[in-house]
Amino acid sequence: MAVAAKVPSLAAAGGGELQKIEALLGGSRILSRSLTNALDAHELLLHGLPASALDHLVGTLVVLGKNESLEKAVGMSLRTWQRRKDTPSKPLNQEQSGRAWKFAEILAKATDIFGSQAEAEQWLERPAVGLEQRRPIDLLGTPAGVELVEDHLDRLEYGVYA
């Protein structure tokens, strides 16, 4: 999936959403720039997130472990992620950047809905009735699954559970 298709939801979101995603990825210190709009995010992803942004994201996880589910969500095996640590200056490719961004975006939205990052991560790990008893984290490996999770979060946000 093209990276550009991963950013449009930000155009509708407020600037606060963008800042939450930026913070999960290490902020302007790690990203080497401050993001003010969706086009800034697009340019960042186009050139690739710094590998340290993914390190920061994984390092901020409270409940989720470095496991197969997380690997699917960010599109990188644990072994590849560990090898990438040897070349921290090499940016992630566009697909890896987009998947890491999307995971951070979903985590930020779930955190807003559930009130804490720990609750959001627990929700990602639990089977959801609105997702036919599938765990949201397991659906993040494909664009269709990501869309299902985002739609489910929107329904939860507005109190529509079925």
Secondary structure, DSSP 4 states (H G I P E B T S, - for coil): --GGGGSHHHHHS-HHHHHHHHHHTTHHHHHSS---SHHHHHHHHHH--BHHHHHHHHHT-SS--SSHHHHHHHT--HHHHHHHTT-TTSBP-HHHHHHHHHHHHHHHHHHHHHSSHHHHHHHHHS-BGGGTTB-HHHHTTSHHHHHHHHHHHHHHHTT---
